[in-house]
């Protein structure tokens, strides 16, 4: 009952305040009333040698259709030096019969020729009543439907105790990548294409284009967002899309240059569609940034130092999927004066070098994520299993505060291989 009483009181207070506002505006806020001037003109000496004429005026309430109590009112203008001049001014004012006037609803005897605006206190009171009304309605709805809402929430919790079925929030990064990919969608939309759909927590769009599932997405590079499109057969996921069918679908995307097929699409898409094929294209704005320099610098090949050559012998014969081409770092850095190798394995950055530990040369491997997330053992094993000529890897500590979440390993060189010595 308390909720109903609170709501009723708030509604009554707002109704009274709104009614008073309407009266205020009728009287002195938006349109003036008409003040009729009485017949008799009187003159008062308000100061020595200063005279003013006045008369009784009667405001007329147009809404009520009646006159309000009369009140004395001075004729407009400055005081006159003589009584005769003041009377003449009053008579001239009286000839107008009436004039627009404004008065305070709280005191109809207070008449002015200028409107006064809404009171800040009145506005604050009205806002207070509105807030009380909202609280009352909210409490009333909670009292009426609270049990039902709690039942629905209990059913949802029982059906999904872990909350895994609930859609994850749309992060800013995901929203941005999805929007960038949409910029290259066909316009107008093809009749035989379904509307795009993005699964939860995914940055990939899925479009049914006849007998083909098109999966466009963008990947951010240093120059901007590049468009990737993966095509898979809608019937048999192991079937590969033909070149002609792929050309017809890829030609619908706009704002990009030529498409180039990549060796392998992303691993997670290949797992769902073993026969998937992938292409990549540069948007026009990205291609415009890739302007060749006016003059190519002279390139002089430097011989690879023995330390880098020794490390390279432990790389796999063929680069695994996801590995970038290794980059030889020959510049001097703190802790690796003889250089090392740097490459990317999907979301991980890997640094490989030779180091001396307890009198023996070992292979040092540092793995870290660019976003600073910790590297777990499974991720480390996925990288370390590809190195050759290593009998075992032992995790070691790293004191580099600039690489949070990184893992460092020392690999024992195979004794049957060539002997390596560091200067």
C-alpha positions as CSV (number, residue, x, y, z in Angstrom):
1,X,0.0,0.0,0.0
2,X,2.9,2.3,0.6
3,X,3.8,2.3,-3.1
4,X,0.3,3.2,-4.1
5,X,0.1,6.0,-1.6
6,X,3.5,7.4,-2.7
7,X,2.4,7.3,-6.4
8,X,-1.0,9.0,-5.7
9,X,0.6,11.8,-3.6
10,X,3.2,12.4,-6.3
11,X,0.5,12.6,-9.0
12,X,-1.6,15.0,-6.9
13,X,1.4,17.2,-6.2
14,X,2.4,17.3,-9.9
15,X,-1.2,18.1,-10.9
16,X,-1.4,21.0,-8.5
17,X,2.0,22.3,-9.6
18,X,1.1,22.0,-13.3
19,X,-2.2,23.8,-12.7
20,X,-0.4,26.6,-10.9
21,X,2.1,26.9,-13.7
22,X,-0.7,27.2,-16.2
23,X,-2.3,30.0,-14.2
24,X,1.0,31.7,-13.8
25,X,1.6,31.6,-17.5
26,X,-1.9,32.9,-18.3
27,X,-1.4,35.8,-16.0
28,X,2.1,37.0,-16.3
29,X,4.3,34.5,-18.2
30,X,3.4,34.4,-21.9
31,X,0.5,36.7,-22.7
32,X,-0.3,39.9,-20.9
33,X,-3.7,40.8,-19.3
34,X,-5.5,44.0,-20.1
35,X,-5.6,46.7,-17.4
36,X,-8.5,49.1,-17.9
37,X,-7.8,52.6,-16.7
38,X,-10.4,54.3,-14.4
39,X,-12.0,57.7,-15.3
40,X,-10.5,59.7,-12.4
41,X,-6.9,60.9,-12.7
42,X,-5.2,62.0,-9.5
43,X,-1.8,63.7,-9.1
44,X,0.6,63.1,-6.2
45,X,3.7,65.1,-5.3
46,X,6.2,62.3,-4.8
47,X,9.0,64.8,-4.0
48,X,9.4,68.5,-3.9
49,X,8.9,69.8,-7.4
50,X,8.2,66.2,-8.7
51,X,4.6,65.2,-9.6
52,X,3.1,62.0,-11.0
53,X,-0.4,61.2,-12.2
54,X,-2.1,57.9,-11.2
55,X,-5.4,56.1,-11.6
56,X,-7.2,53.0,-10.5
57,X,-6.7,50.2,-13.0
58,X,-8.6,46.9,-13.3
59,X,-6.9,43.9,-14.7
60,X,-9.1,41.7,-16.9
61,X,-8.8,37.9,-16.7
62,X,-9.6,36.7,-20.2
63,X,-9.7,33.1,-19.2
64,X,-12.2,33.7,-16.4
65,X,-14.1,36.4,-18.3
66,X,-14.1,38.8,-15.4
67,X,-12.2,41.7,-13.9
68,X,-9.9,41.3,-10.9
69,X,-9.6,43.7,-8.0
70,X,-8.6,47.2,-9.0
71,X,-5.2,48.6,-7.9
72,X,-3.6,52.1,-8.1
73,X,-1.1,52.5,-10.9
74,X,1.2,55.4,-11.8
75,X,1.1,56.8,-15.4
76,X,4.2,55.8,-17.3
77,X,7.0,58.4,-17.8
78,X,9.2,60.5,-15.7
79,X,7.8,62.8,-13.0
80,X,6.6,66.3,-14.2
81,X,7.9,69.5,-12.6
82,X,4.4,70.9,-12.1
83,X,1.0,69.5,-11.1
84,X,-0.6,70.7,-14.4
85,X,1.9,68.9,-16.6
86,X,1.5,65.7,-14.6
87,X,-2.3,65.9,-15.0
88,X,-2.0,66.5,-18.7
89,X,0.2,63.4,-19.0
90,X,-2.3,61.4,-17.0
91,X,-5.2,62.5,-19.3
92,X,-3.2,61.5,-22.3
93,X,-2.6,58.1,-20.7
94,X,-6.3,57.8,-19.8
95,X,-7.3,58.3,-23.5
96,X,-5.8,54.9,-24.3
97,X,-8.5,53.2,-22.2
98,X,-6.3,50.2,-21.4
99,X,-2.7,48.9,-21.6
100,X,-1.0,45.4,-21.5
101,X,-0.2,44.6,-17.9
102,X,1.3,41.7,-15.9
103,X,0.6,40.9,-12.3
104,X,1.6,38.3,-9.8
105,X,-1.0,35.5,-9.3
106,X,-0.1,35.4,-5.6
107,X,-0.9,39.1,-5.2
108,X,-3.2,40.6,-7.9
109,X,-2.6,44.1,-6.5
110,X,1.0,44.0,-7.7
111,X,0.8,45.1,-11.4
112,X,3.7,45.8,-13.7
113,X,4.2,46.5,-17.4
114,X,7.0,43.8,-17.6
115,X,6.6,40.1,-17.4
116,X,8.6,38.2,-14.8
117,X,9.8,34.7,-15.7
118,X,9.3,31.4,-14.0
119,X,10.7,31.1,-10.6
120,X,13.6,28.7,-10.1
121,X,11.9,27.4,-6.9
122,X,8.8,26.5,-8.9
123,X,10.8,24.5,-11.4
124,X,12.7,22.8,-8.6
125,X,9.5,21.8,-6.9
126,X,8.0,20.4,-10.1
127,X,11.2,18.4,-10.7
128,X,11.0,17.1,-7.1
129,X,7.5,15.9,-7.6
130,X,8.5,14.2,-10.9
131,X,11.3,12.3,-9.1
132,X,8.9,11.2,-6.4
133,X,6.5,10.0,-9.0
134,X,9.1,8.0,-10.8
135,X,10.2,6.4,-7.5
136,X,6.6,5.5,-6.7
137,X,5.9,4.0,-10.1
138,X,9.1,1.9,-10.0
139,X,8.2,0.7,-6.5
140,X,4.7,-0.1,-7.6
141,X,5.9,-2.1,-10.7
142,X,8.4,-4.0,-8.5
143,X,5.6,-4.9,-6.1
144,X,3.3,-6.0,-8.9
145,X,5.7,-7.9,-11.1
146,X,8.7,-8.6,-8.8
147,X,7.7,-12.2,-8.1
148,X,7.3,-13.0,-11.8
149,X,10.7,-11.5,-12.7
150,X,12.4,-13.4,-9.9
151,X,10.8,-16.6,-11.2
152,X,12.0,-16.0,-14.7
153,X,15.5,-15.2,-13.4
154,X,15.5,-18.4,-11.4
155,X,14.5,-20.4,-14.5
156,X,17.2,-18.9,-16.5
157,X,19.8,-19.6,-13.8
158,X,18.7,-23.2,-13.5
159,X,18.9,-23.7,-17.2
160,X,22.3,-22.1,-17.5
161,X,24.1,-22.1,-14.1
162,X,27.5,-21.1,-15.6
163,X,26.1,-18.2,-17.7
164,X,27.8,-19.5,-20.8
165,X,24.7,-19.3,-22.9
166,X,24.3,-15.6,-22.3
167,X,25.6,-13.4,-25.1
168,X,28.9,-11.7,-24.2
169,X,29.1,-7.9,-24.2
170,X,29.9,-6.3,-27.6
171,X,33.4,-4.8,-26.9
172,X,34.6,-1.6,-28.6
173,X,37.3,-3.5,-30.5
174,X,34.9,-6.1,-31.8
175,X,32.3,-3.5,-32.8
176,X,35.0,-1.5,-34.6
177,X,36.2,-4.5,-36.6
178,X,32.7,-5.6,-37.5
179,X,31.8,-2.1,-38.7
180,X,35.0,-1.9,-40.8
181,X,34.1,-5.1,-42.5
182,X,30.6,-3.9,-43.3
183,X,32.0,-0.9,-45.2
184,X,33.0,-3.4,-48.0
185,X,29.7,-5.2,-48.2
186,X,27.8,-5.0,-51.5
187,X,25.5,-2.1,-52.2
188,X,22.8,-2.9,-53.2
189,X,22.5,-6.2,-51.4
190,X,22.3,-9.2,-53.6
191,X,19.0,-11.0,-53.7
192,X,20.4,-14.5,-53.2
193,X,22.5,-13.4,-50.2
194,X,21.3,-13.9,-46.6
195,X,21.6,-11.1,-44.1
196,X,25.0,-11.0,-42.4
197,X,25.3,-12.7,-39.0
198,X,28.2,-12.6,-36.5
199,X,28.3,-15.3,-33.9
200,X,28.9,-14.3,-30.2
201,X,32.4,-13.2,-29.4
202,X,33.4,-13.4,-33.1
203,X,34.8,-10.7,-35.4
204,X,33.8,-12.7,-38.5
205,X,30.5,-12.2,-40.5
206,X,28.7,-15.2,-41.9
207,X,26.7,-14.8,-45.1
208,X,24.9,-17.5,-47.0
209,X,25.5,-16.7,-50.7
210,X,23.6,-19.5,-52.5
211,X,25.5,-22.7,-52.1
212,X,28.5,-20.9,-50.5
213,X,29.1,-19.5,-47.0
214,X,31.1,-16.3,-47.2
215,X,32.9,-15.2,-44.0
216,X,34.4,-11.7,-44.4
217,X,36.4,-10.0,-41.6
218,X,39.1,-7.4,-41.3
219,X,42.5,-7.7,-39.7
220,X,44.4,-4.6,-38.5
221,X,47.9,-4.1,-39.9
222,X,50.2,-1.1,-39.5
223,X,48.7,0.6,-42.5
224,X,45.1,0.0,-41.6
225,X,42.4,-2.7,-41.9
226,X,42.8,-5.4,-44.5
227,X,39.8,-7.3,-45.8
228,X,39.9,-11.1,-45.5
229,X,37.2,-13.3,-47.0
230,X,36.9,-17.1,-46.4
231,X,34.6,-19.2,-48.6
232,X,33.3,-22.6,-47.7
233,X,30.8,-24.9,-49.3
234,X,27.4,-24.8,-47.6
235,X,26.6,-28.5,-48.2
236,X,29.8,-30.5,-47.5
237,X,32.3,-28.6,-45.4
238,X,35.1,-30.6,-46.9
239,X,34.3,-29.5,-50.4
240,X,36.3,-26.6,-51.9
241,X,34.7,-23.7,-53.6
242,X,35.5,-23.4,-57.4
243,X,37.5,-20.5,-58.8
244,X,34.5,-19.3,-60.9
245,X,32.2,-19.3,-57.9
246,X,34.8,-17.6,-55.7
247,X,35.3,-14.9,-58.4
248,X,31.6,-14.2,-58.6
249,X,31.3,-13.8,-54.8
250,X,34.5,-11.8,-54.3
251,X,33.6,-9.4,-57.1
252,X,30.6,-8.2,-55.1
253,X,32.7,-6.7,-52.3
254,X,33.4,-3.0,-52.8
255,X,36.1,-0.5,-51.9
256,X,39.0,-3.0,-52.3
257,X,41.5,-3.9,-54.9
258,X,42.3,-7.3,-56.3
259,X,42.0,-10.4,-54.1
260,X,44.9,-12.7,-53.5
261,X,44.4,-16.2,-52.2
262,X,46.3,-17.1,-49.0
263,X,47.9,-20.5,-48.3
264,X,45.7,-21.4,-45.3
265,X,42.7,-19.6,-43.8
266,X,42.6,-19.0,-40.0
267,X,42.8,-22.3,-38.1
268,X,39.5,-21.9,-36.3
269,X,37.6,-21.6,-39.6
270,X,39.5,-24.5,-41.1
271,X,38.5,-26.7,-38.2
272,X,34.8,-25.9,-38.9
273,X,35.2,-26.0,-42.7
274,X,38.1,-28.2,-43.7
275,X,37.6,-27.3,-47.4
276,X,37.6,-23.5,-46.8
277,X,39.6,-21.2,-49.0
278,X,40.7,-17.7,-48.0
279,X,41.5,-14.4,-49.8
280,X,42.9,-11.1,-48.8
281,X,42.4,-7.6,-50.4
282,X,43.7,-4.1,-49.7
283,X,41.1,-1.4,-49.3
284,X,41.7,1.6,-51.5
285,X,42.5,3.9,-48.6
286,X,45.1,1.5,-47.3
287,X,46.7,1.0,-50.7
288,X,47.0,4.8,-51.1
289,X,49.2,4.9,-48.0
290,X,51.6,2.3,-49.4
291,X,53.5,4.7,-51.8
292,X,57.0,3.6,-52.8
293,X,59.8,6.0,-51.8
294,X,61.1,8.2,-54.6
295,X,64.5,6.6,-54.4
296,X,65.5,3.1,-53.3
297,X,68.4,3.0,-50.9
298,X,71.5,1.0,-51.8
299,X,71.3,-2.4,-50.2
300,X,74.5,-4.2,-49.0
301,X,74.1,-7.7,-47.7
302,X,76.0,-8.3,-44.5
303,X,77.3,-11.8,-43.7
304,X,75.3,-13.6,-41.0
305,X,77.3,-13.9,-37.8
306,X,78.1,-17.4,-36.5
307,X,75.7,-17.1,-33.5
308,X,72.6,-16.4,-35.7
309,X,73.7,-19.2,-38.1
310,X,73.9,-21.6,-35.1
311,X,70.5,-20.7,-33.9
312,X,69.0,-21.1,-37.4
313,X,70.0,-24.8,-37.5
314,X,67.5,-25.4,-34.7
315,X,64.6,-24.0,-36.7
316,X,62.2,-26.5,-38.4
317,X,62.9,-27.3,-42.0
318,X,59.5,-25.9,-43.0
319,X,57.8,-23.0,-41.3
320,X,54.7,-24.3,-39.3
321,X,51.3,-22.8,-39.9
322,X,51.0,-19.4,-38.2
323,X,54.8,-18.7,-38.1
324,X,56.0,-15.6,-39.8
325,X,59.3,-15.5,-41.6
326,X,62.0,-15.2,-38.9
327,X,63.7,-11.8,-38.7
328,X,67.4,-11.7,-37.8
329,X,68.0,-8.9,-35.3
330,X,71.7,-7.9,-35.7
331,X,71.5,-4.7,-33.6
332,X,73.0,-4.7,-30.2
333,X,70.4,-5.0,-27.4
334,X,70.7,-5.4,-23.6
335,X,71.1,-9.1,-22.9
336,X,71.7,-10.3,-26.5
337,X,74.7,-8.6,-27.9
338,X,75.3,-11.3,-30.5
339,X,71.8,-10.9,-32.0
340,X,68.8,-13.2,-32.2
341,X,65.8,-14.2,-34.2
342,X,62.4,-12.7,-33.9
343,X,59.1,-14.1,-35.4
344,X,55.4,-14.2,-34.8
345,X,53.4,-17.4,-34.1
346,X,49.8,-16.2,-34.5
347,X,49.2,-14.1,-31.4
348,X,52.6,-14.7,-29.8
349,X,55.9,-13.0,-30.3
350,X,59.0,-15.3,-30.1
351,X,62.6,-14.3,-29.5
352,X,65.3,-17.0,-30.0
353,X,69.0,-16.7,-29.3
354,X,72.0,-18.6,-27.9
355,X,73.2,-18.0,-24.3
356,X,75.7,-19.4,-21.9
357,X,74.2,-20.9,-18.7
358,X,76.4,-22.7,-16.1
359,X,79.2,-23.1,-18.5
360,X,77.1,-24.6,-21.3
361,X,75.7,-23.1,-24.5
362,X,71.9,-23.3,-24.5
363,X,69.0,-22.2,-26.8
364,X,67.0,-19.4,-25.1
365,X,63.4,-18.9,-26.2
366,X,61.3,-16.0,-24.9
367,X,57.5,-16.1,-25.7
368,X,55.1,-13.3,-24.9
369,X,51.8,-11.9,-26.1
370,X,51.6,-8.4,-27.6
371,X,48.6,-7.6,-25.5
372,X,50.4,-8.5,-22.2
373,X,48.2,-11.5,-21.4
374,X,50.0,-14.4,-19.7
375,X,51.5,-17.3,-21.8
376,X,50.3,-20.6,-20.5
377,X,52.1,-24.0,-20.7
378,X,50.0,-25.3,-23.6
379,X,50.8,-22.2,-25.7
380,X,54.5,-22.5,-24.9
381,X,54.5,-26.2,-25.9
382,X,52.9,-25.4,-29.2
383,X,55.9,-23.1,-30.0
384,X,58.7,-25.2,-28.5
385,X,57.8,-28.5,-30.1
386,X,58.9,-27.3,-33.5
387,X,62.6,-26.7,-32.7
388,X,65.2,-29.3,-33.8
389,X,68.3,-30.6,-32.0
390,X,67.0,-29.9,-28.5
391,X,66.7,-32.6,-26.0
392,X,64.7,-30.7,-23.4
393,X,63.4,-27.3,-22.5
394,X,63.4,-25.9,-18.9
395,X,61.5,-22.9,-17.9
396,X,63.6,-20.1,-16.4
397,X,62.8,-16.8,-14.8
398,X,62.9,-13.4,-16.6
399,X,63.3,-10.0,-14.9
400,X,62.0,-8.0,-17.9
401,X,59.2,-5.8,-16.5
402,X,58.4,-4.6,-20.0
403,X,57.1,-8.0,-20.9
404,X,54.4,-9.0,-18.4
405,X,53.1,-12.5,-18.7
406,X,56.1,-13.7,-20.8
407,X,57.7,-17.1,-20.4
408,X,61.4,-17.9,-21.0
409,X,62.9,-21.4,-21.6
410,X,66.4,-22.7,-21.9
411,X,66.9,-25.6,-24.3
412,X,69.6,-28.3,-23.9
413,X,71.5,-28.7,-27.2
414,X,71.7,-32.3,-28.5
415,X,75.2,-33.5,-27.7
416,X,75.4,-35.5,-31.0
417,X,75.0,-32.3,-33.0
418,X,77.8,-29.9,-34.0
419,X,79.6,-28.3,-31.1
420,X,78.8,-24.6,-30.5
421,X,80.9,-22.1,-28.6
422,X,80.2,-18.5,-27.8
423,X,82.9,-15.9,-27.6
